[in-house]
Amino acid sequence: MADSLGDGTPARSGLTTETAPDRRRPGRLKDVSPELIPLLRNPAAIEIPPDAPLAPEHARDELGAAKGIVVGVLLVIPFWLLVALGIWWAVG
């Protein structure tokens, strides 16, 4: 037996052959990327670059939301016209 000496006494006192139960949360990944370990242990060590002015091609478009609404309305109008014509044709 590897855990005991020849006379039956334990080779190392204080150690048991049982392992501690797994206390990790359910669903935890078994393998974590080595690049993520420093980030997960000390998120304050990450250097965040200061806000730099955006290049002209990446500048925020102030009318972007309005343009999206206009495009959406223009795409939906023909659909609802066809639905209205279909109902009018089916009823009329």
Residue frames relative to the residue before (quaternion, step in Angstrom):
aa qw qx qy qz dx dy dz
M 1.0000 0.0000 0.0000 0.0000 0.00 0.00 0.00
A 0.4080 -0.7404 0.4828 0.2284 3.56 -0.85 0.98
D 0.6809 0.5115 -0.2928 0.4347 3.60 1.16 -0.52
S 0.7729 0.2909 -0.1838 0.5331 3.61 1.16 -0.12
L 0.5239 -0.6021 0.4990 0.3376 3.51 -1.31 0.41
G 0.7404 -0.4252 0.2823 0.4374 3.55 -1.23 0.07
D 0.7201 0.4375 -0.2677 0.4673 3.60 1.04 -0.63
G 0.6376 -0.5668 0.3225 0.4101 3.64 1.23 0.17
T 0.5498 0.5887 -0.4240 0.4140 3.61 1.19 -0.07
P 0.5784 -0.5994 0.4100 0.3715 3.60 -1.04 0.66
A 0.5083 -0.6551 0.4690 0.3041 3.57 -1.02 0.80
R 0.7808 0.1212 -0.0573 0.6103 3.58 1.04 -0.76
S 0.3113 -0.7669 0.5290 0.1874 3.55 -0.59 1.07
G 0.7652 0.3761 -0.2748 0.4445 3.53 -1.14 0.67
L 0.6774 0.4565 -0.3063 0.4889 3.60 1.15 -0.28
T 0.1887 -0.7673 0.6022 0.1136 3.54 -0.98 0.79
T 0.5306 -0.6388 0.4555 0.3208 3.52 -1.20 0.42
E 0.5793 0.5753 -0.3843 0.4310 3.58 1.23 -0.26
T 0.3282 -0.7247 0.5670 0.2137 3.55 -1.11 0.65
A 0.5696 -0.5874 0.4494 0.3585 3.54 -1.18 0.54
P 0.5442 -0.6115 0.4457 0.3624 3.59 -1.05 0.61
D 0.5384 -0.6188 0.4697 0.3266 3.54 -1.16 0.65
R 0.1475 -0.8268 0.5408 0.0459 3.57 -0.57 1.18
R 0.4252 0.7021 -0.4791 0.3109 3.59 1.20 0.17
R 0.5958 -0.5874 0.4083 0.3650 3.54 -1.16 0.59
P 0.5611 -0.5961 0.4403 0.3688 3.60 -1.10 0.59
G 0.7845 0.3157 -0.2442 0.4746 3.56 -1.04 0.76
R 0.4417 0.6947 -0.4637 0.3276 3.60 1.23 0.07
L 0.5032 -0.6454 0.4845 0.3091 3.53 -1.06 0.79
K 0.4346 -0.7022 0.4978 0.2650 3.56 -0.96 0.82
D 0.7758 0.2208 -0.1210 0.5786 3.58 0.99 -0.79
V 0.0953 -0.7793 0.6190 0.0237 3.54 -0.76 1.08
S 0.5484 -0.6248 0.4465 0.3310 3.54 -0.99 0.86
P 0.5074 -0.6665 0.4461 0.3151 3.63 -0.86 0.88
E 0.6063 0.5591 -0.3653 0.4318 3.61 1.11 -0.50
L 0.6796 0.5046 -0.2969 0.4419 3.60 1.10 -0.58
I 0.5367 0.6651 -0.4091 0.3198 3.59 1.09 -0.54
P 0.6793 0.4537 -0.3328 0.4712 3.70 0.78 -0.78
L 0.6398 0.5256 -0.3362 0.4487 3.60 1.03 -0.67
L 0.6849 0.4796 -0.2895 0.4658 3.56 0.98 -0.81
R 0.6900 0.4848 -0.2863 0.4549 3.60 1.04 -0.67
N 0.8146 0.0379 0.0143 0.5786 3.59 0.98 -0.79
P 0.1135 -0.8346 0.5348 0.0678 3.61 0.22 1.19
A 0.5949 0.5807 -0.3761 0.4092 3.63 1.14 -0.39
A 0.6045 0.5802 -0.3556 0.4140 3.61 1.19 -0.36
I 0.5418 0.6170 -0.4057 0.4014 3.58 1.23 -0.19
E 0.3037 -0.7419 0.5677 0.1874 3.55 -0.89 0.92
I 0.1573 -0.7700 0.6141 0.0722 3.54 -0.77 1.08
P 0.4019 -0.7282 0.4886 0.2635 3.61 -0.62 1.06
P 0.5395 -0.6146 0.4500 0.3587 3.58 -1.07 0.63
D 0.6081 -0.5571 0.4133 0.3861 3.52 -1.22 0.48
A 0.1439 -0.7814 0.6050 0.0518 3.52 -0.62 1.18
P 0.5546 -0.5869 0.4427 0.3899 3.59 -1.06 0.54
L 0.4812 -0.6861 0.4691 0.2789 3.53 -0.96 0.86
A 0.5308 -0.5991 0.4910 0.3437 3.51 -1.16 0.63
P 0.6489 -0.5455 0.3431 0.4046 3.62 -1.09 0.56
E 0.6803 0.4850 -0.3180 0.4482 3.61 0.97 -0.70
H 0.7270 0.3746 -0.2362 0.5248 3.60 1.26 -0.28
A 0.3718 0.7330 -0.4936 0.2842 3.58 1.23 0.24
R 0.5493 -0.6313 0.4381 0.3283 3.54 -1.11 0.69
D 0.3303 -0.7278 0.5723 0.1832 3.52 -0.98 0.94
E 0.3492 -0.7718 0.4956 0.1919 3.57 -0.43 1.20
L 0.7325 0.3936 -0.2348 0.5034 3.61 1.10 -0.55
G 0.3150 0.7912 -0.4810 0.2086 3.59 1.23 0.24
A 0.6688 0.4919 -0.3085 0.4643 3.60 0.90 -0.85
A 0.6593 0.5041 -0.3140 0.4611 3.59 0.95 -0.84
K 0.6310 0.5222 -0.3341 0.4664 3.58 1.03 -0.75
G 0.6436 0.5224 -0.3206 0.4583 3.59 1.00 -0.76
I 0.6464 0.5080 -0.3215 0.4699 3.58 0.99 -0.79
V 0.6491 0.5136 -0.3214 0.4600 3.59 0.93 -0.85
V 0.6591 0.4925 -0.3156 0.4727 3.60 0.90 -0.87
G 0.6476 0.5225 -0.3230 0.4509 3.60 0.95 -0.80
V 0.6596 0.4951 -0.3093 0.4735 3.57 0.94 -0.85
L 0.6670 0.5002 -0.3112 0.4562 3.59 0.92 -0.85
L 0.6725 0.4774 -0.3045 0.4766 3.60 1.06 -0.59
V 0.6942 0.4845 -0.2779 0.4540 3.60 1.08 -0.64
I 0.5561 0.6359 -0.3941 0.3621 3.62 1.06 -0.62
P 0.6833 0.4639 -0.3306 0.4566 3.68 0.73 -0.81
F 0.6161 0.5488 -0.3520 0.4419 3.60 1.02 -0.70
W 0.7151 0.4355 -0.2711 0.4748 3.59 0.79 -0.97
L 0.5859 0.5429 -0.3801 0.4664 3.62 1.12 -0.46
L 0.6551 0.4926 -0.3126 0.4800 3.60 0.98 -0.79
V 0.6312 0.5110 -0.3377 0.4758 3.61 1.00 -0.72
A 0.6630 0.4911 -0.3101 0.4723 3.62 0.90 -0.89
L 0.6617 0.4916 -0.3201 0.4670 3.63 0.91 -0.81
G 0.6392 0.5293 -0.3249 0.4536 3.59 1.03 -0.75
I 0.6571 0.4822 -0.3090 0.4902 3.59 0.99 -0.81
W 0.6499 0.5159 -0.3190 0.4578 3.60 0.93 -0.86
W 0.6665 0.4906 -0.2993 0.4749 3.57 0.98 -0.84
A 0.6713 0.4981 -0.3018 0.4584 3.63 0.99 -0.83
V 0.7087 0.4338 -0.2598 0.4921 3.63 0.99 -0.76
G 0.7161 0.5043 -0.2570 0.4084 3.56 0.91 -0.95
